[in-house]
Amino acid sequence: METYSYAFVLAGFVVGLIVGLTGVGGGSLMTPLLIFGFGIKPALAVGTDLLFAAGTKFGGLLNFARKRIIPWRVVFSLIAGSVPAALLTLALLHKLGTSNPDVQHAITSTLGVALLLTAAATLYKAIRGPLRLQQSQALAEDATVEQSPHPLLPILFGALIGVLVTLTSVGAGAIGVTVLMLLYPQLPLPRIVAADIAYAVPLTLVAGLGHASLGSVDVPLLFTLLAGSLPGIWLGSRLVTRTPERIIRSALSLLLAWAGSKLVLI
């Protein structure tokens, strides 16, 4: 059992390191790792990972808040859609029960689709991200860059991500950033990343606490994973400027596509 605990700490460290290096959401990595690598049931893996994500992203939220680069108008628009959608999804899970075989199958299938979408989003960021950063460096931080061409679209996409995150713990990372890049084409990339982390904290916290009320959170496992992930994120964030980002993101997209395909075919 002690050796197994070390394996969970190591898993947390590796996922934290990758998140720090690439910004890819921990859910898209940790949840399939818990399912395939440790044989944990999908609902328990999702619930535990949601609170794992809330804890790790909170540190990023504080960092971005100190730098004053969070576009709060964007964040509140996404929260307006994502949190109510998460609550409705949790109510449905309460009614059906996470031990229901149909619910388990729905979670694994949706998780597979979410991983495939994350793989595509990660590859898009690998290609488009650096170019966008160069283009946005000259933009002034005025209010117009925080306005979407269609005001209801952020709420709608926030709702879709809220459902996806609550069911699978995946979606608030690479998918969220890609959606923000499309909805706010003039918003500089650092502020997009800050917005993605800021709205993901309340979303993953609400969804995670909802799963805890369903009994689908392993608290000892959660703290063991955090013990590894926090040092990993700290190290990754300091090595990020020394690593070939496009190569790492491209390799990750292939890994996520493989895991997603496997879950869809279960």
C-alpha positions as CSV (number, residue, x, y, z in Angstrom):
1,M,0.0,0.0,0.0
2,E,2.9,2.4,0.8
3,T,4.4,1.7,-2.6
4,Y,1.1,2.4,-4.2
5,S,1.0,5.8,-2.4
6,Y,4.4,6.6,-3.8
7,A,3.0,5.8,-7.3
8,F,0.2,8.2,-6.8
9,V,2.6,11.0,-5.6
10,L,4.7,10.3,-8.7
11,A,1.6,10.4,-11.0
12,G,0.7,13.8,-9.4
13,F,4.2,15.1,-9.9
14,V,4.3,14.1,-13.6
15,V,0.9,15.5,-14.4
16,G,1.8,18.7,-12.5
17,L,5.0,19.0,-14.4
18,I,3.3,18.7,-17.8
19,V,0.6,21.2,-16.8
20,G,3.3,23.6,-15.7
21,L,5.2,23.1,-19.0
22,T,2.2,23.2,-21.4
23,G,-0.9,24.6,-19.7
24,V,-2.8,21.4,-20.7
25,G,-5.5,20.8,-18.1
26,G,-4.8,18.3,-15.4
27,G,-8.1,16.5,-15.9
28,S,-7.3,15.5,-19.5
29,L,-4.2,13.7,-18.1
30,M,-5.0,12.7,-14.5
31,T,-8.5,11.2,-15.1
32,P,-7.4,8.6,-17.8
33,L,-4.3,7.9,-15.8
34,L,-6.4,7.0,-12.8
35,I,-8.7,4.8,-14.9
36,F,-6.1,3.0,-17.1
37,G,-3.1,3.1,-14.8
38,F,-4.7,2.4,-11.4
39,G,-8.0,0.8,-12.3
40,I,-10.1,3.4,-10.5
41,K,-13.8,3.6,-11.4
42,P,-14.6,6.4,-13.8
43,A,-17.0,8.3,-11.5
44,L,-14.5,8.2,-8.6
45,A,-11.7,9.3,-10.9
46,V,-13.7,12.2,-12.2
47,G,-14.9,13.4,-8.8
48,T,-11.4,13.2,-7.2
49,D,-9.8,14.9,-10.2
50,L,-12.3,17.8,-10.0
51,L,-11.2,18.8,-6.5
52,F,-7.6,18.1,-7.5
53,A,-8.0,20.6,-10.4
54,A,-9.7,23.1,-8.1
55,G,-6.7,23.0,-5.7
56,T,-4.0,23.3,-8.3
57,K,-5.8,26.0,-10.3
58,F,-6.4,28.1,-7.2
59,G,-2.7,28.7,-7.0
60,G,-2.6,29.9,-10.6
61,L,-5.6,32.2,-9.9
62,L,-3.7,33.9,-7.1
63,N,-0.7,34.4,-9.3
64,F,-2.6,36.0,-12.1
65,A,-4.6,38.1,-9.7
66,R,-1.4,39.6,-8.3
67,K,-0.3,40.4,-11.9
68,R,-3.7,42.0,-12.6
69,I,-4.1,40.4,-16.0
70,I,-7.4,38.6,-15.4
71,P,-10.2,39.9,-17.7
72,W,-13.0,39.7,-15.2
73,R,-15.8,40.5,-17.7
74,V,-14.8,37.4,-19.7
75,V,-14.6,35.3,-16.5
76,F,-18.1,36.3,-15.2
77,S,-19.6,35.6,-18.7
78,L,-18.2,32.0,-18.6
79,I,-19.2,31.5,-15.0
80,A,-22.8,32.6,-15.8
81,G,-23.1,29.6,-18.1
82,S,-20.8,27.0,-16.6
83,V,-21.8,27.0,-12.9
84,P,-25.6,26.7,-13.4
85,A,-24.9,24.0,-16.0
86,A,-22.7,22.1,-13.6
87,L,-25.4,22.3,-10.9
88,L,-28.1,20.9,-13.3
89,T,-25.7,18.1,-14.3
90,L,-25.1,17.3,-10.7
91,A,-28.8,17.2,-10.0
92,L,-29.2,14.7,-12.8
93,L,-26.3,12.5,-11.4
94,H,-28.0,12.6,-8.0
95,K,-31.2,11.4,-9.5
96,L,-29.7,8.6,-11.6
97,G,-26.8,7.6,-9.2
98,T,-23.1,7.3,-10.3
99,S,-23.1,3.5,-9.7
100,N,-25.7,3.1,-12.5
101,P,-24.0,1.1,-15.3
102,D,-25.6,3.5,-17.9
103,V,-24.2,6.5,-16.1
104,Q,-20.7,4.8,-15.9
105,H,-20.9,4.1,-19.6
106,A,-22.0,7.7,-20.4
107,I,-19.1,9.1,-18.3
108,T,-16.5,7.0,-20.1
109,S,-17.9,7.7,-23.5
110,T,-18.2,11.4,-22.8
111,L,-14.7,11.4,-21.4
112,G,-13.4,9.8,-24.6
113,V,-15.0,12.5,-26.7
114,A,-13.6,15.2,-24.4
115,L,-10.1,13.8,-24.7
116,L,-10.4,13.7,-28.5
117,L,-11.5,17.4,-28.4
118,T,-8.7,18.2,-26.0
119,A,-6.2,16.5,-28.4
120,A,-7.4,18.7,-31.3
121,A,-7.3,21.8,-29.1
122,T,-3.8,21.0,-27.9
123,L,-2.6,20.6,-31.4
124,Y,-4.3,23.9,-32.4
125,K,-2.6,25.7,-29.5
126,A,0.8,24.2,-30.5
127,I,0.4,25.6,-34.0
128,R,-1.6,28.8,-33.4
129,G,-0.5,29.8,-29.9
130,P,3.0,31.2,-30.5
131,L,1.8,33.1,-33.6
132,R,-1.0,34.6,-31.6
133,L,1.3,35.7,-28.8
134,Q,3.5,37.6,-31.3
135,Q,0.4,39.3,-32.8
136,S,-1.0,40.3,-29.5
137,Q,2.0,41.8,-27.9
138,A,1.3,45.2,-29.4
139,L,-2.4,45.3,-28.3
140,A,-3.4,47.7,-25.5
141,E,-5.3,46.4,-22.6
142,D,-8.5,48.2,-23.3
143,A,-12.1,47.1,-22.7
144,T,-12.9,46.4,-26.4
145,V,-10.7,43.2,-26.4
146,E,-12.9,41.7,-23.7
147,Q,-16.0,42.0,-25.8
148,S,-17.2,39.0,-27.8
149,P,-19.0,39.6,-31.1
150,H,-22.0,37.7,-29.8
151,P,-22.6,38.4,-26.0
152,L,-24.6,35.2,-25.5
153,L,-21.9,32.9,-27.0
154,P,-19.6,33.0,-23.9
155,I,-22.5,32.0,-21.7
156,L,-23.5,29.2,-24.1
157,F,-20.0,27.8,-24.4
158,G,-19.6,28.2,-20.7
159,A,-22.7,26.0,-20.2
160,L,-21.4,23.3,-22.6
161,I,-18.0,23.3,-20.8
162,G,-19.8,23.1,-17.4
163,V,-21.6,20.0,-18.4
164,L,-18.5,18.4,-19.9
165,V,-16.3,19.2,-16.9
166,T,-18.9,17.9,-14.4
167,L,-19.3,14.6,-16.3
168,T,-15.6,14.1,-17.2
169,S,-13.4,16.6,-15.3
170,V,-12.0,17.5,-18.8
171,G,-12.7,20.7,-20.7
172,A,-11.7,23.7,-18.6
173,G,-8.1,23.5,-19.9
174,A,-7.1,23.1,-23.5
175,I,-10.7,23.2,-24.8
176,G,-11.5,26.3,-22.7
177,V,-8.5,28.1,-23.9
178,T,-9.3,27.3,-27.6
179,V,-12.9,28.5,-27.1
180,L,-11.6,31.7,-25.6
181,M,-9.2,32.2,-28.5
182,L,-12.1,31.9,-30.9
183,L,-14.5,34.1,-28.9
184,Y,-12.0,36.8,-28.1
185,P,-9.7,37.1,-31.1
186,Q,-8.1,40.3,-29.9
187,L,-7.5,39.2,-26.3
188,P,-3.7,38.6,-25.6
189,L,-2.8,35.0,-24.9
190,P,-1.6,35.5,-21.3
191,R,-5.0,37.1,-20.4
192,I,-6.8,34.2,-22.1
193,V,-4.9,31.7,-20.0
194,A,-5.6,33.8,-16.9
195,A,-9.4,33.9,-17.8
196,D,-9.4,30.1,-18.3
197,I,-7.9,29.4,-14.9
198,A,-10.0,32.0,-13.1
199,Y,-13.4,30.6,-14.3
200,A,-12.2,27.0,-13.9
201,V,-11.7,27.4,-10.1
202,P,-15.3,28.0,-9.1
203,L,-16.5,25.5,-11.8
204,T,-14.3,22.6,-10.7
205,L,-14.9,23.4,-7.0
206,V,-18.7,23.3,-7.4
207,A,-18.6,20.2,-9.6
208,G,-16.1,18.5,-7.2
209,L,-18.1,19.3,-4.1
210,G,-21.2,18.0,-5.9
211,H,-19.3,14.7,-6.6
212,A,-18.2,14.6,-3.0
213,S,-21.9,14.7,-1.9
214,L,-22.4,11.7,-4.2
215,G,-19.6,9.8,-2.5
216,S,-17.4,9.8,-5.7
217,V,-14.4,11.5,-4.2
218,D,-11.4,9.7,-2.6
219,V,-10.1,12.3,-0.1
220,P,-6.9,10.4,0.9
221,L,-6.1,9.9,-2.8
222,L,-6.8,13.6,-3.5
223,F,-4.2,14.8,-0.9
224,T,-1.7,12.2,-2.1
225,L,-2.0,13.5,-5.7
226,L,-1.7,17.1,-4.6
227,A,1.4,16.3,-2.7
228,G,3.0,15.4,-6.0
229,S,1.4,17.9,-8.3
230,L,2.2,21.1,-6.5
231,P,6.0,20.6,-6.7
232,G,5.5,19.4,-10.3
233,I,3.7,22.6,-11.3
234,W,6.3,24.7,-9.5
235,L,9.1,23.0,-11.4
236,G,7.3,23.0,-14.8
237,S,6.5,26.7,-14.6
238,R,10.2,27.4,-14.2
239,L,11.3,25.1,-17.0
240,V,8.6,26.3,-19.5
241,T,10.9,28.8,-21.3
242,R,13.6,26.1,-21.9
243,T,11.4,23.4,-23.5
244,P,10.3,23.0,-27.1
245,E,6.6,23.8,-26.6
246,R,5.3,22.8,-30.0
247,I,7.0,19.3,-29.8
248,I,5.6,18.6,-26.3
249,R,2.1,19.8,-27.2
250,S,2.1,17.8,-30.4
251,A,3.2,14.6,-28.6
252,L,0.5,15.2,-25.9
253,S,-2.2,15.6,-28.5
254,L,-1.3,12.1,-29.9
255,L,-1.4,10.6,-26.4
256,L,-4.7,12.2,-25.6
257,A,-6.1,11.1,-28.9
258,W,-5.1,7.5,-28.1
259,A,-6.7,7.6,-24.6
260,G,-9.8,9.2,-26.0
261,S,-10.2,6.6,-28.8
262,K,-9.7,3.8,-26.2
263,L,-12.5,5.2,-24.0
264,V,-14.9,5.7,-26.8
265,L,-14.4,2.1,-28.0
266,I,-15.0,0.6,-24.5
